[in-house]
Amino acid sequence: MKVAFTLRSIIGLLILLLTLPVAESVADERKALKVCADPNSMPLSNQNHEGYENRIAETLAADLGIPVEYTWFPQRRGFVRNTLRAEDPNTGDYKCDLIIGVPESFELAITTDSYYRSTYALVFKKGTGLDDVTSGQDFINLAAERKSGLRVGIFEQTPGALWLARHGMTLQMVPYITLHGDPAEYPGQIIERELLNDKIDVAILWGPIAGYFVNKSKDVELTMIPLFSEPGIRFDYAISMAVRFGEGEWKNEVEALINKNTDKIEQILREYNVPLLAADGSLM
């Protein structure tokens, strides 16, 4: 009888465990997808929710059946400290839980598997003497007399500057501040304000930004040429999402959402004219 009682107890315990509610996932517990974002960084994001990172966030939130809530802060020094790692003084909760786009090698948070790869690009006006340039190699191989008068806008300490210096075009560089202290400034202005107003002849900038502003230019036709990495100079980067250190379960949830929505995310990126690269570095 003693053995029979023990078996009945075990069976009863198993039945009880099987009928208990399944524990909710990290995502199921959330009332909103709390995203850390720049309020003025098109085409990535802005406060009007017009960027492709806004669209991607909305796609993930719709899959979870919850709204998106933003914590806005310029993506400058202190971005992570003031967003992902910052607590709301009223609730004690973190202000936001997810950064939609960071380099795969980002060191200030845990990153997901990358969900797209892009590259830097050359941009110039059509009909200004560079229409025979169809690749980065064509550009650096221009005859010396054609190079001599060119003004090439680059952001300081970016691959474009290193590339021009390597190929003997230091004198052609027109440098711009990479991270401007004024949050009203944004990288796309190198096209809108400088290239379109003939202050420079060529711009070199991150491809997703280049592609968006090339498409946005309606009155002046622009050419965009993706640049490919070469030994010692890396132009292409894989982009991931990021969560706080110690939140591996949430990272796994986000990765599952990305994988589930891969086709939708790619469609969004293509709508914004983002130059997309395959894992081997070739254009998709």
Secondary structure, DSSP 8 states (H G I E B T S, - for coil): -HHHHHHHHHHHHHHHHHHS-----TGGG-SSEEEEE-SEETTTEETTS-SHHHHHHHHHHHHHT--EEEEE--SSTTHHHHTTT-B-TTT-SBS--EEEEEETT-SSSEE----EEEEEEEEEETTSS-TT--SHHHHHTS-HHHHHT--EEEETTSHHHHHHHHTT-GGGEEEE-SS-S-TT--TTHIIIIIITTTS-SEEEEEHHHHHHHHHH--SS-EEEEE---BTTB--EEEEEEEE-TT-HHHHHHHHHHHHHTHHHHHHHHHHTT---B-TTS-B-
